[in-house]
Amino acid sequence: MPKTDRIGVNCALSTPFTAGGAIDHSLLIEHARWVLAAGADGITLFGTTGEGAGIGLHERIGAMGALAGAGFDFRRSVVVSVTSSTIEDAVAQTRAGYAYGARAILITPSFYFPDMPEDGIFDWFSTVFQELGTELRDILLYHIPNMTRSQITPHLVSRLRDAFGDAIVGIKDSAGNWEATQALLDAHRDFQVLVGSERHVAQAVSEGGSGTICGLANFQPALLRGPVAAGRDEPLIMAYRSAILPDPFPASLKALVARRTGRQEWLRMRPPNVTFDDARVTALMTRIEQVRALQ
């Protein structure tokens, strides 16, 4: 994935569930099609917004099979997120993504053990990548320290790139800290630096970033096109973020998808995440309507 093949606007896709708790393949396909038609360049499956840390290997394979069967071009537009505390599971999840031809694999460090030193994180990634052998390609490192409790520093990125070459094609920075993003941009301008925080998209692109993998694209993908294409600020992005963020982001986005589609099934969250009650949905929609009045 050369630098010129930018990720652009990529949606960290929400995952719908049936009443029995399984992934709802029909709703997933329907929503993914809408996101791409409404302005996104691609989708990321099983990320943080998609509750991916709670989705097992066989469920992942089933969902990817459903999307592939529905005609989605994985090599062109589908990134697969990998989140695991074990090397074995990380390798298996990555191989499943490769089996469907994923454009890239977005992979977190091991989570649960806090504040691991750089050598430990390097060794964990290295072991996963070595296990993949000749399959290894198109890796996007996923820096989200509030969830993994580990830091992916510019120096660690350099070490991994030195060890694994062109297989490491980029990083998604979801730390929400502009100084951290700037440091990555300064050190690694020759590969894809993506941001997860929508408020930093325009600034990152203007500094050489390659786009975003973000949750807001579940709701307003077209709003992100200007910031990603030209580093142009879009004030409504911050207005919508401010309306959404009083509540947990993944559940809020599902409520917005439910409102757009008229499908209340979208409200379902997988435990330990909690489904919004009517009062919470009503309060969110009131804030959203106030933002829409500005358009």
N, C-alpha and C positions, 0 to 999 in steps of 0.2 A: 504494500500500500504506500506508494510514493507520496511525498508531501503534496503534490499537485492533485491527488485524488482525495480531496478533503471530505471529511465526514459531513460537514455542513450542519443542517438542522436535523438532529436525530432525537426521536422521542423515546424517553425512558418509559416504556409502555406499561400501563396498568394491567393487572391480571384479574379477569373476572372469575368468580367461583359459583358453582351450582349450590343448591340448598344442601346437598350432601357433602359439600366441601371440595369437590373435584374442580379442576380447571374447566371452565365453560368454553369449549373450543369454538362454538359458533359465535359467541359474543366476542371472543378474542379476534377471530378472523374479521368480523364486521368492523370492530374498532380499529384494527390495524389498517384496513383498507381506507377507512375514513381519514385517519391521521395522514397517510401518504397522499391522499387526494386533496386534503386541506392545506398542504404546504410543507410537510416534512420530507426530507430526503431519504430518511431511513428510520428504522425502529431498533430498539434494544430490548431484548427479552430478558426477564428474570433479574432485573436490576433492583435497586433499593426501592424505587417507586412501585415496581412490580412485585414486591414482597418475595424476591427471589431467594433470600436466605432461608425461607421456610418452604421452598419447593424442591422436592426430591428428584433424583436422577430419572426415574421412570416416568414421572409426570412431565419432566422437561422433554424427554424423548417423544412422549405422546403429543404434547403441544406443538413441538417443532414439526412432527409428522403431519399434523393437521394443517399447519400453515403451508408446508411444502405441497401437500395434496391440493390446497386451494390455489396454488400457482404463485406463491411468493418466491421471488428470486433472492435466495439467501446470499449468494455471492455479491449481489449488487447492493442490497439494502438492509440486511439483517445482521446486527451485532448480537452476540450471545454473552450475557454476563455470567461469570463464575464466582461463586462465593462459598468458601468451605474452610473449615478449621483443620481439615486433614488433607494430606498430600494425595492419598488414594482417591478421595472424592473430587478434588480439584482436577486431577488428571482425567477421571471418568467424565466429569461435566464438560471439560474442554474437548475431549474426543467426540462426545455426542454433538457438540456444536460443529466441529470439523466435519463430521459425517454428513451433515446437512449443507455443508459448503459455506458456513458463516463467513461474512465479510471480515469479521474480526472477533476476537475473544477479549472481553473486558474483565480483567481478573483482579480481585482484591488480594491483599496479603491474608494470611491466616488470621482469624479473629479469636477472641476469648482471652488469650494471654496478653495483658496490657504492657505497653511501653517496652516492646522488644527492641534490643539494640539493632543497629543497621546490619551487622554481620548475621544475626539470626534471620532477619527478613530476607536478606540476600540469599542465604542458604536455603530457605524455604522455597522461594521462587526458583532458584537454580535447580533444586531437586525435582520440582514439578516439570520444569522445562526439559531437563535431561530425560525424565521418564517419557516425555512425548517424542523424543528423538527426532527423526526426520519429518514427523508430522508438524512440528512446531512452525508456526507462521502467524503473522498479523496479530501480535499481542498488544493490547492497550492496557497499561497499568491503571489501576483504579485507586486513587488516593481519596479516601473518605475516612479520616481519622476519628471523627465523632462516632463512627460505627465500628471500625476495626481496632481502634486504639493503637494504631501503628502509623508511623510517618514514612511516606515515600519522598525522600529529599532529592534535589537535583543530583547530588553526589551518588546516591543509590541508583538513580536512573542511569547515570554514566557507567557505573559498574556493570549493570545488567546489559546495557547496550554494548559495552566492550566484550562481554562474555558471550552474548547471543546475537550480536550483529543486527542485521536487518529484520530479524524476526520480531524485534521490539519496535513497533511503529508509532507509538504515541502514549499519551497519558490523559486520563480524565481527572481533573482536579476538582473535587467536591469539598474541599476544606472550607470554602466560603471566605477565605482570607486572601485579599488581593496581593499582599506582599509575597505570599507563597506562590501564587500564580505567576507573578512577575518574575520571581526567581527561576521558575521552570522555563518561562519564555526566554529569558536572558541566556540560560544555559543550553537550551535545546530548541533553537529556532528552526533546525533542519528536520524536525519531525512534528507529528500532530499533537498539539497541546489543545485540549478541549476543556471546557468548564461545565460544571454541573449547576452552578448558581446563575440563574438567569440575569441577575443584576450585574454580573461581570462580563456578559457575552460581548457587548459592543466594545468595551475597553480591551478585552483580550484579543479580539479580532483585529482591532486597530494596531495592536502591538505584535501581530504576527500569528495569533491563534487560528485554529482550524475549524472552530465552530463549537457546538454544544451537544451534549447528551443530557436532556433535562426533562423534568416532569411536566412543566407548563405546556409542552407540545401536545399533551393529551387533550388539551382544552383549547389552546390558541396557537397552533403551529405557525400560522401565517404571520403572527406578530413578530416572530423570531427571524423572519427572512431578511429584513432590513439590517438588523444588527449583525447577522452572520455574513451577509453578502458584502456589506460595506462598512462595518464597524459603526453603524449609525444608531444613536440612542433612540429608544422607543419608550416614552414615559409610561405608556399603559402597562408595560411589563412590570414595573415597580408597583403600579397601582393594583394590579391583579395579585402580585405576590403579597402585598400588604393585606389584601382582603382574605387571602387563603391561609396565611401563616399563623393566625391565632389558634388554628387547629392543626392536628397532624396532617402533614402534606399528602401522603398517599391516600388517606381516607377522604380528604377534601377533594382531591382530583376525581376519585370515584364518584363522589356525590355530584360533581359537575358533569361527568359523563352520563350518569343516571338522568340528570335533568335534560341534557341534550337529546338523549335517545328515548326518554320515557320508559326506560327499563330499570325498575327498582332493584333488580338482581345485582346491578352494578354496585350497590352499596355494601355488599358483603365483603368483609375482611377475613383473612385467615388468622386465627389465634396464633400468637397473643395480641395481635392488633385487634382493635375494637371497632365494630360497626357503629356508625353515627345513628343517633336516635332522631326523631322528627324535629325536635327543638333545635338540635345542632345543625341539621340540614337547613332549616328555615333561617337561622341566623347567618349561615354562610351565604345563602342565596340573597339575603337582604344586602350584604356587603358587596356581592358581585353585581347586583343590579345598580348599586350606586356608582360602581366603576363604569358599567356599560353606559350609564347616562352621560359620561364624559366623552364617549366616542361620537 
